[in-house]
Amino acid sequence: MPAIHDPNRDLTLWESGAIIEYLIEVYDKKQKLSFPAGSNEAYLAKQWLYFQVSGQGPYFGQVSAATTPFTYGKITISDSMFRLSFS
């Protein structure tokens, strides 16, 4: 799981989408890596970010687990579903 600790603000974040948004908002004031807030380009970039963190990332993780012996993939996916559902 991706995580980052920013000692300048004493903040620890996990989850790639949250990390990207934090770095852009806090450290990209001159927009060298991003687009002006509220612009069409900024919303399109967020669209792709959310697609990656909500769809592509989890599916890629499931595929890599399922390509190992079936029982491992089944157990891993089941454990993740249980953890997310009941925590």
N, C-alpha and C positions, 0 to 999 in steps of 0.2 A: 504494500500500500504506500503510495507516495505521501511524503510528509515533509514539512519544512519548519524550521524554527528561526524566527527573525529576532536576533538579540537586540536590535535597535528599538523594538517595540515590545519585547518580551511576549511574543505571540507564537504559538505553535499551531499550525494548521495541517490537516490531512485531507485528502481528496484532491485530485488533480485540477478539477474545474475551479474549486475554491482557491487553490494556490495561484493559478493563472490570473484569476480576477483580482486577487489581493496584490500580486506583484505589479500588475498593470495600473491599478488605482493608486497604489502607494509610491511606486518607484518610476513610473513612466510618464512623468508630468509633461515632458516635451513630445510625447506621442511618437517616439521613434520605433516602437514595437506595436502600437495600436492605432486606433482611429479616434477622431473627436467624439466625445460622449454625445449620444443622441443622434449621431449621423446614421444614415442608411448602412454605411460600411461597418459601423460598430455593432449594429443589430445583426447584420449578416455574419459577422465574426462570432458573436454570441450564439447564433443559431448553430453554427458548426461546432462550437465548443460543447453545447448541450447535447448535440447529436453524438459526439464522441464519448462523453462521460456517461450518457444514459443508454446508449445503444451499442455502439461499436466496441467500446472498452469491455463491457460485461460479456458481450458475445464472443469476443476474441479470447477472453479468459475461460469461458466455458468450452470453447473449441480446444484450447490447449489442454484442459483437464480431460476432455473426452477422448483425445487422441492417445492418451496413455492407456494402460490396460483398463478395460471397461469398469471393473469394480472401483478402481481409484477415482475415475471420473464421476461415476454415479455417487459415490460417498461424498466427494468434494462438493458437487453441485447440491446434493441434498443437505449437507451441513450448512452451506451458505444460505440456502433458502430458509432453513430452520432458524439460523442466527438472525437473519434480517426480519423474519416474521415475528419472532418472539422476544426480541431484545428491546 
